[in-house]
């Protein structure tokens, strides 16, 4: 009678086989999230470096506004004025010129000091007028173009250019500014400055003390080829984690928290770097302008950090509302039901025809809408918080249109539209 009472199969092997893929997926999700979390901040810094330091046009556009910075103008004016005045002792020249006259009329000696001060004031005024002119703005663009290219050469081992490495110092050559100012003074009759020699050391501004530059050059040689794609790899890791996850709302919240935490980490790194940069230039003529220069150079990174932080908060909110909680389910049911009822009310004609196609394809259409939002955010590589919110508004509007068309398609096909507040089919319990 054994045939009438067949032995039931042992359920444990089946359960074990089902658990193995689940555990493998969970492990893959964890690995992807951990790797992405560790690489997000380095990827942001690498992407900024690629788009700012390695791109001549973007670098020049970034530092271009510094031409109008009072701190930068004052640092350059001080350096140029001091250099000219150190090489030309105006008071000694006047004493030499008036030596015979002063001997006959000693009271004329009193005029030497005021005349010397007036000439020095003229030099300072001409320097500052030049720095405020369109001519200097054009020169600033040309100098910074060469400076960016020189920086690339320094990191590649070439020491030529406007910016060069001398010992442990990175220096900026301002000889062209000095030559232009000397010519302006000669044109205004101060010919005594025409042929004054200016030592090379007085033509340079120390930008950075860099005893670790050799190590930086080695890191640059290794990291530069992969830096461009690191942010793509990180985005791919987040995407793979989300696709493999069985609890996507929770994973979305985790991704949002990781992004927000990395944004705070980048902010901390930028703050520490600012202090180190200022300390490195302390005591130099460029010290008062160091923070302005640093903040301007990193403005693109700072905007990206803000976008990263707000994107993280948005993902946390989205993941929470999409999760298995009473409030999220109620909001989803109400919004989805209301939109589908609107679609049902306008289901006649072309709207109904479009809805019949959209309803079975809504899932991948939502993915396309999300990708479109990413394209809008990244278009032109000029991310900002305002663009993030415009992208979010576009995604929300298009998702609403899709849901309205889903309701229209169901109504046109004879399906019962959802009632606001009704449980969402397939929603997590």
C-alpha positions as CSV (number, residue, x, y, z in Angstrom):
1,X,0.0,0.0,0.0
2,X,3.0,2.1,-0.2
3,X,1.8,3.5,-3.5
4,X,-1.4,4.9,-1.9
5,X,0.6,6.7,0.8
6,X,3.5,8.3,-1.1
7,X,6.3,9.7,1.0
8,X,6.3,13.5,1.1
9,X,9.5,15.1,-0.1
10,X,11.8,16.5,2.5
11,X,11.1,20.3,2.4
12,X,14.5,21.3,3.9
13,X,16.6,21.0,0.7
14,X,14.1,23.1,-1.2
15,X,14.2,25.8,1.5
16,X,18.0,25.6,1.7
17,X,18.2,26.0,-2.1
18,X,15.8,29.0,-2.0
19,X,17.8,30.7,0.8
20,X,21.2,30.5,-1.0
21,X,20.3,32.9,-3.8
22,X,18.6,35.2,-1.4
23,X,21.7,35.2,0.9
24,X,23.9,35.7,-2.2
25,X,21.9,38.7,-3.3
26,X,21.9,40.2,0.2
27,X,25.7,39.8,0.4
28,X,26.1,41.5,-3.1
29,X,23.9,44.4,-2.0
30,X,25.9,44.9,1.2
31,X,29.2,44.7,-0.7
32,X,28.0,47.2,-3.3
33,X,26.8,49.6,-0.7
34,X,30.0,49.4,1.4
35,X,32.2,50.0,-1.7
36,X,30.0,52.8,-2.9
37,X,30.1,54.4,0.6
38,X,33.9,54.3,0.7
39,X,34.4,55.6,-2.8
40,X,31.7,58.4,-3.0
41,X,33.8,61.2,-1.4
42,X,37.0,60.2,-3.4
43,X,34.9,60.0,-6.5
44,X,33.5,63.5,-5.9
45,X,37.0,65.0,-5.4
46,X,38.4,63.1,-8.4
47,X,35.5,64.3,-10.6
48,X,36.1,67.9,-9.5
49,X,39.8,67.6,-10.2
50,X,39.1,66.2,-13.7
51,X,36.5,68.9,-14.5
52,X,38.4,71.9,-13.0
53,X,42.1,71.3,-12.7
54,X,42.5,69.1,-15.9
55,X,40.1,71.2,-18.0
56,X,41.7,74.5,-19.1
57,X,38.5,76.2,-20.1
58,X,36.6,75.3,-16.9
59,X,39.7,76.3,-14.8
60,X,39.9,79.7,-16.4
61,X,36.2,80.2,-16.1
62,X,36.4,79.2,-12.4
63,X,39.2,81.6,-11.4
64,X,38.2,84.3,-13.8
65,X,36.1,86.2,-11.2
66,X,39.2,86.5,-9.0
67,X,40.3,89.3,-11.3
68,X,37.8,91.5,-9.5
69,X,38.6,90.3,-6.0
70,X,40.0,93.2,-3.8
71,X,42.1,90.7,-1.9
72,X,43.8,89.2,-5.0
73,X,44.3,92.6,-6.6
74,X,45.8,93.9,-3.3
75,X,48.2,91.0,-3.0
76,X,49.4,91.4,-6.6
77,X,49.6,95.2,-6.3
78,X,51.6,94.9,-3.1
79,X,54.1,92.5,-4.7
80,X,54.5,94.5,-7.9
81,X,54.8,97.9,-6.1
82,X,57.2,96.6,-3.5
83,X,59.3,95.0,-6.2
84,X,59.6,98.3,-8.2
85,X,60.3,100.4,-5.2
86,X,62.9,98.1,-3.8
87,X,64.8,98.3,-7.1
88,X,64.5,102.1,-7.4
89,X,65.4,104.1,-4.3
90,X,63.5,107.3,-5.3
91,X,64.8,109.4,-2.4
92,X,68.4,108.5,-3.2
93,X,67.9,109.4,-6.9
94,X,66.4,112.8,-5.9
95,X,69.3,113.5,-3.6
96,X,71.7,112.7,-6.4
97,X,69.8,114.8,-9.0
98,X,69.5,117.8,-6.6
99,X,72.9,117.4,-4.9
100,X,74.4,120.6,-6.3
101,X,71.2,122.6,-5.9
102,X,70.7,121.4,-2.3
103,X,74.2,122.4,-1.4
104,X,73.5,126.0,-2.5
105,X,70.0,126.0,-1.1
106,X,69.9,123.6,1.9
107,X,66.2,124.2,2.5
108,X,65.4,122.3,-0.7
109,X,66.4,119.2,1.2
110,X,62.9,119.4,2.8
111,X,61.3,118.7,-0.6
112,X,63.1,115.4,-1.2
113,X,60.9,113.4,1.2
114,X,57.6,114.7,-0.1
115,X,58.7,114.3,-3.8
116,X,59.8,110.8,-3.1
117,X,56.5,110.0,-1.4
118,X,54.6,111.5,-4.3
119,X,56.5,109.4,-6.9
120,X,56.1,106.2,-4.8
121,X,52.4,107.1,-4.6
122,X,52.3,107.5,-8.4
123,X,53.8,104.0,-8.8
124,X,51.3,102.5,-6.4
125,X,48.4,104.3,-8.2
126,X,49.5,103.2,-11.6
127,X,49.8,99.6,-10.4
128,X,46.3,99.6,-9.0
129,X,44.8,101.3,-12.0
130,X,46.4,98.7,-14.2
131,X,45.0,95.9,-12.1
132,X,41.5,97.4,-12.4
133,X,41.7,97.8,-16.2
134,X,40.4,95.6,-19.0
135,X,44.0,95.1,-20.0
136,X,44.8,93.3,-16.8
137,X,41.6,91.2,-17.1
138,X,42.8,90.0,-20.5
139,X,46.3,89.4,-19.0
140,X,44.7,87.5,-16.0
141,X,43.0,85.1,-18.4
142,X,46.1,84.5,-20.4
143,X,48.3,84.1,-17.2
144,X,45.8,81.6,-15.7
145,X,45.5,79.7,-18.9
146,X,49.3,79.2,-18.8
147,X,49.2,78.5,-15.1
148,X,46.7,75.6,-15.5
149,X,48.8,74.2,-18.3
150,X,51.9,74.7,-16.2
151,X,50.3,72.8,-13.3
152,X,49.6,69.9,-15.6
153,X,53.3,70.0,-16.6
154,X,54.4,70.1,-13.0
155,X,52.4,67.1,-12.1
156,X,53.8,65.4,-15.2
157,X,57.4,66.4,-14.3
158,X,57.9,69.4,-16.6
159,X,59.1,72.5,-14.7
160,X,58.5,75.1,-17.4
161,X,55.7,77.6,-17.4
162,X,54.1,80.5,-15.4
163,X,53.7,78.2,-12.4
164,X,56.8,76.2,-11.5
165,X,58.2,74.1,-8.7
166,X,61.3,75.5,-7.0
167,X,62.5,73.4,-4.1
168,X,59.4,72.8,-2.0
169,X,57.6,75.9,-3.3
170,X,55.0,76.2,-6.0
171,X,55.5,79.8,-7.4
172,X,53.6,82.1,-9.8
173,X,55.6,84.2,-12.2
174,X,54.3,87.9,-12.2
175,X,57.1,89.3,-14.4
176,X,54.7,90.1,-17.2
177,X,52.6,92.3,-14.8
178,X,55.8,94.1,-13.7
179,X,56.8,94.7,-17.2
180,X,53.4,96.1,-18.1
181,X,53.4,98.4,-15.1
182,X,56.9,99.7,-15.8
183,X,55.8,100.6,-19.4
184,X,52.8,102.5,-18.1
185,X,55.1,104.5,-15.8
186,X,57.6,105.2,-18.6
187,X,54.7,106.4,-20.8
188,X,53.7,108.8,-18.0
189,X,57.3,110.3,-17.8
190,X,58.8,108.2,-15.0
191,X,61.6,107.0,-17.2
192,X,63.9,106.1,-14.3
193,X,62.1,102.7,-13.9
194,X,62.7,101.8,-17.6
195,X,65.9,99.9,-17.2
196,X,65.9,98.8,-13.6
197,X,66.9,95.2,-13.2
198,X,64.4,93.0,-11.3
199,X,65.9,89.8,-9.8
200,X,63.9,86.6,-10.6
201,X,63.1,86.0,-7.0
202,X,61.2,89.3,-6.9
203,X,59.1,88.3,-9.9
204,X,57.5,85.4,-8.1
205,X,54.7,84.9,-5.6
206,X,54.8,81.7,-3.5
207,X,51.5,79.9,-3.9
208,X,52.1,76.9,-1.9
209,X,54.7,75.2,0.3
210,X,54.6,71.6,-1.1
211,X,57.3,69.3,0.5
212,X,55.0,66.3,-0.4
213,X,54.7,67.3,-4.1
214,X,56.8,64.3,-5.2
215,X,54.3,62.0,-3.6
216,X,51.4,64.0,-5.0
217,X,52.9,63.6,-8.5
218,X,53.1,59.8,-8.0
219,X,49.5,59.7,-6.9
220,X,48.5,61.9,-9.8
221,X,50.2,59.6,-12.3
222,X,48.4,56.6,-10.9
223,X,45.0,58.1,-10.2
224,X,44.5,60.4,-13.1
225,X,43.6,57.7,-15.7
226,X,40.9,56.3,-13.5
227,X,39.6,59.5,-11.8
228,X,37.3,60.3,-14.8
229,X,35.4,57.0,-14.5
230,X,35.4,56.6,-10.7
231,X,32.1,58.5,-10.2
232,X,30.5,56.3,-12.9
233,X,31.7,53.2,-11.1
234,X,30.2,54.5,-7.8
235,X,26.9,55.3,-9.5
236,X,26.9,51.8,-10.9
237,X,27.5,50.3,-7.5
238,X,24.5,52.2,-6.1
239,X,22.3,51.1,-9.0
240,X,23.3,47.4,-8.7
241,X,22.6,47.5,-5.0
242,X,19.1,48.9,-5.6
243,X,18.3,46.5,-8.4
244,X,19.5,43.4,-6.4
245,X,17.8,44.5,-3.2
246,X,14.6,42.7,-2.2
247,X,13.6,45.7,0.0
248,X,14.2,48.6,-2.3
249,X,12.5,51.3,-0.2
250,X,14.9,50.4,2.7
251,X,17.9,50.3,0.4
252,X,16.8,53.7,-1.0
253,X,16.9,55.2,2.5
254,X,20.3,53.6,3.1
255,X,21.7,55.1,-0.2
256,X,20.3,58.5,0.7
257,X,21.9,58.4,4.2
258,X,25.2,57.3,2.6
259,X,25.1,60.2,0.1
260,X,24.2,62.8,2.8
261,X,27.0,61.5,5.1
262,X,29.5,61.6,2.2
263,X,28.4,65.2,1.5
264,X,29.2,66.1,5.1
265,X,32.6,64.3,4.8
266,X,33.5,66.3,1.7
267,X,32.5,69.5,3.5
268,X,34.8,68.5,6.4
269,X,37.7,67.8,3.9
270,X,37.2,71.1,2.2
271,X,37.2,73.0,5.5
272,X,40.4,71.2,6.7
273,X,42.0,71.9,3.3
274,X,41.1,75.6,3.5
275,X,42.9,75.9,6.8
276,X,46.0,74.0,5.6
277,X,46.1,76.1,2.5
278,X,45.9,79.3,4.5
279,X,48.5,78.1,7.0
280,X,50.9,77.2,4.1
281,X,50.6,80.8,2.8
282,X,50.8,82.5,6.2
283,X,53.4,85.2,6.2
284,X,53.5,85.6,2.4
285,X,52.1,88.5,0.3
286,X,49.4,86.2,-0.9
287,X,48.2,85.2,2.6
288,X,45.2,87.7,2.7
289,X,43.9,86.4,-0.6
290,X,44.5,82.7,0.1
291,X,40.9,81.9,1.4
292,X,39.3,83.8,-1.5
293,X,41.4,81.9,-4.0
294,X,40.7,78.6,-2.3
295,X,37.0,79.1,-2.1
296,X,36.8,80.2,-5.7
297,X,38.8,77.3,-7.0
298,X,36.6,74.8,-5.2
299,X,33.3,76.5,-6.0
300,X,32.3,73.7,-8.4
301,X,33.1,71.0,-5.8
302,X,31.1,72.9,-3.2
303,X,28.0,73.1,-5.4
304,X,28.4,69.3,-6.1
305,X,28.6,68.7,-2.3
306,X,25.3,70.6,-1.8
307,X,23.6,68.6,-4.5
308,X,24.9,65.4,-3.0
309,X,23.5,66.3,0.4
310,X,20.1,67.3,-0.8
311,X,19.9,64.3,-3.1
312,X,20.6,62.1,-0.1
313,X,17.8,63.8,1.9
314,X,15.4,63.4,-1.0
315,X,16.2,59.7,-1.4
316,X,15.6,59.2,2.4
317,X,12.1,60.8,2.1
318,X,11.3,58.9,-1.1
319,X,12.4,55.6,0.4
320,X,10.4,56.2,3.6
321,X,7.2,57.0,1.7
322,X,7.7,53.9,-0.5
323,X,8.3,51.7,2.4
324,X,6.0,49.4,4.4
325,X,4.7,52.0,6.9
326,X,1.2,53.2,7.6
327,X,1.7,56.8,6.6
328,X,3.6,56.0,3.5
329,X,1.0,53.5,2.3
330,X,-1.8,55.9,3.0
331,X,-0.1,58.7,1.1
332,X,0.7,56.4,-1.9
333,X,-2.8,55.1,-2.0
334,X,-4.4,58.5,-1.9
335,X,-2.1,60.1,-4.5
336,X,-2.2,57.1,-6.9
337,X,-6.0,56.7,-6.5
338,X,-6.6,60.4,-7.1
339,X,-4.4,60.5,-10.2
340,X,-6.0,57.4,-11.7
341,X,-9.5,58.8,-11.0
342,X,-8.5,61.9,-12.9
343,X,-7.3,59.7,-15.8
344,X,-10.6,57.8,-15.6
345,X,-12.5,61.0,-16.0
346,X,-10.7,62.0,-19.2
347,X,-10.4,58.4,-20.6
348,X,-12.3,59.1,-23.8
349,X,-10.6,59.8,-27.1
350,X,-6.8,60.0,-27.5
351,X,-6.2,60.0,-23.8
352,X,-7.8,56.6,-23.4
353,X,-5.9,55.3,-26.4
354,X,-2.6,56.5,-24.9
355,X,-3.6,55.1,-21.5
356,X,-4.2,51.6,-22.9
357,X,-0.6,51.6,-24.1
358,X,0.9,53.2,-21.0
359,X,-0.9,51.0,-18.4
360,X,1.0,47.8,-19.3
361,X,4.3,49.7,-19.8
362,X,4.1,52.0,-16.8
363,X,6.9,50.2,-14.9
364,X,9.7,50.8,-17.5
365,X,8.3,54.3,-18.3
366,X,8.9,55.3,-14.6
367,X,12.5,54.1,-15.0
368,X,12.8,56.3,-18.2
369,X,11.4,59.3,-16.3
370,X,14.0,58.7,-13.5
371,X,16.8,58.5,-16.0
372,X,15.6,61.7,-17.7
373,X,15.8,63.5,-14.4
374,X,19.4,62.4,-14.0
375,X,20.2,63.7,-17.5
376,X,18.7,67.1,-16.7
377,X,20.6,67.3,-13.5
378,X,24.0,66.4,-15.1
379,X,23.5,68.2,-18.4
380,X,26.4,70.5,-19.1
381,X,28.3,69.3,-16.1
382,X,27.0,72.3,-14.1
383,X,25.2,70.8,-11.2
384,X,23.5,73.1,-8.6
385,X,20.8,72.8,-5.9
386,X,18.4,74.8,-8.0
387,X,18.9,72.4,-11.0
388,X,18.4,69.4,-8.7
389,X,15.0,70.7,-7.6
390,X,14.0,71.5,-11.1
391,X,14.9,68.0,-12.1
392,X,12.9,66.7,-9.1
393,X,9.9,68.8,-10.2
394,X,10.2,67.4,-13.7
395,X,10.3,63.8,-12.5
396,X,7.3,64.3,-10.2
397,X,5.3,65.9,-12.9
398,X,6.0,63.2,-15.5
399,X,5.3,60.4,-13.0
400,X,2.0,62.1,-12.3
401,X,1.2,62.2,-16.0
402,X,2.1,58.5,-16.3
403,X,-0.2,57.6,-13.4
404,X,-3.1,59.6,-14.9
405,X,-2.6,57.8,-18.2
406,X,-2.6,54.5,-16.3
407,X,-6.0,55.4,-14.8
408,X,-7.2,56.4,-18.3
409,X,-6.0,53.1,-19.8
410,X,-7.7,51.1,-17.1
411,X,-10.9,53.0,-17.4
412,X,-10.9,52.7,-21.2
413,X,-10.3,48.9,-20.9
414,X,-13.2,48.5,-18.5
415,X,-11.1,48.1,-15.3
416,X,-12.4,49.6,-12.1
417,X,-10.4,52.8,-11.2
418,X,-8.9,53.1,-7.8
419,X,-10.7,54.8,-4.9
420,X,-8.6,57.4,-3.0
421,X,-7.4,55.7,0.2
422,X,-7.7,52.2,-1.2
423,X,-4.8,49.9,-0.5
424,X,-2.3,49.9,-3.3
425,X,-2.1,46.5,-5.1
426,X,1.2,44.8,-4.5
427,X,2.1,47.3,-1.7
428,X,4.4,46.0,1.0
429,X,2.5,44.9,4.1
